[in-house]
């Protein structure tokens, strides 16, 4: 599945203060925390059976990019290459 980017607005001074205090209290960022909160909202509001269905759809082999098989190179006999010994 494709991902969508959410846009959130905040005043520069508030974001700077948030970043400062988040970094002093732990190894996290506003981005990480927002992603965690969105996951919590998803788990709270989307029913479990729907989440399971979507997870199976995401993990489905048909949604994975196809890998092209590697070409096998068969060496030519010396006779065909004009290298008679």
VEXFIBA-81021 format. One record per residue (C-alpha): x, y, z; residue in one letter. Coordinates in pm, 1 decimal. Example, Ala and Ser with C-alpha at 12.3 -4.5 7.8 and 13.67 -1.06 7.14 Angstrom:
# residues 2
REC:1230.0:-450.0:780.0:a
REC:1367.0:-106.0:714.0:s
//
This chain:
# residues 85
REC:0.0:0.0:0.0:x
REC:109.8:352.0:-63.3:x
REC:182.8:583.0:225.8:x
REC:28.5:927.7:260.9:x
REC:198.5:1218.6:428.0:x
REC:-1.1:1415.5:684.9:x
REC:65.0:1784.5:726.9:x
REC:50.6:1954.7:1066.2:x
REC:113.2:2323.3:1134.2:x
REC:281.9:2464.7:1443.2:x
REC:450.5:2792.9:1523.6:x
REC:828.6:2786.1:1483.1:x
REC:895.7:2889.6:1842.5:x
REC:672.1:2613.8:1977.6:x
REC:834.8:2352.2:1756.8:x
REC:1181.5:2465.4:1864.3:x
REC:1081.3:2444.3:2231.2:x
REC:922.0:2102.9:2175.1:x
REC:1234.4:1969.6:2002.3:x
REC:1458.0:2107.7:2277.8:x
REC:1263.3:1951.8:2563.8:x
REC:1200.6:1624.0:2382.4:x
REC:1571.2:1579.9:2313.0:x
REC:1660.8:1656.2:2676.0:x
REC:1412.3:1397.8:2808.3:x
REC:1485.1:1113.6:2571.3:x
REC:1581.1:994.1:2229.3:x
REC:1271.4:1099.5:2037.3:x
REC:1149.1:1362.6:1794.7:x
REC:813.2:1522.8:1719.8:x
REC:801.2:1314.9:1398.9:x
REC:849.8:986.0:1586.8:x
REC:593.1:1080.0:1848.3:x
REC:335.7:1184.8:1587.8:x
REC:384.3:855.0:1405.0:x
REC:335.7:668.3:1733.2:x
REC:20.8:868.4:1812.5:x
REC:-124.8:807.8:1465.2:x
REC:-65.8:433.6:1515.2:x
REC:-245.2:453.5:1850.8:x
REC:-540.7:634.4:1688.0:x
REC:-551.0:373.4:1412.1:x
REC:-559.1:90.2:1667.2:x
REC:-823.5:270.1:1875.3:x
REC:-1067.2:350.8:1594.5:x
REC:-1017.6:83.4:1327.4:x
REC:-1175.8:-249.1:1427.5:x
REC:-934.8:-539.3:1483.4:x
REC:-1077.2:-750.2:1198.5:x
REC:-1031.3:-461.2:955.4:x
REC:-672.5:-410.5:1074.8:x
REC:-603.8:-782.4:1026.3:x
REC:-746.2:-766.9:673.9:x
REC:-535.6:-463.5:585.7:x
REC:-224.4:-621.8:737.2:x
REC:-274.4:-935.8:529.9:x
REC:-324.0:-722.0:220.9:x
REC:-1.7:-532.1:290.1:x
REC:196.3:-853.9:351.3:x
REC:48.1:-1031.5:50.1:x
REC:307.4:-1167.6:-194.7:x
REC:113.6:-1010.8:-482.7:x
REC:185.9:-663.9:-343.5:x
REC:560.0:-719.8:-323.8:x
REC:776.3:-600.0:-609.4:x
REC:863.0:-875.9:-850.5:x
REC:1219.5:-995.4:-859.8:x
REC:1338.5:-1081.2:-1203.6:x
REC:1524.5:-1410.4:-1218.4:x
REC:1892.0:-1377.5:-1287.2:x
REC:2007.7:-1489.0:-1626.8:x
REC:2227.3:-1791.8:-1614.7:x
REC:2540.3:-1747.4:-1819.6:x
REC:2655.0:-2070.1:-1977.1:x
REC:3016.2:-2053.2:-2090.7:x
REC:3064.8:-2136.3:-2455.4:x
REC:3295.8:-2422.3:-2542.6:x
REC:3635.4:-2309.5:-2666.5:x
REC:3558.0:-2451.7:-3014.2:x
REC:3266.3:-2210.2:-3067.4:x
REC:3472.7:-1911.0:-2962.5:x
REC:3739.6:-1989.5:-3221.5:x
REC:3993.8:-2080.7:-2960.1:x
REC:4103.1:-2424.0:-3068.2:x
REC:4388.0:-2560.6:-2873.5:x
//
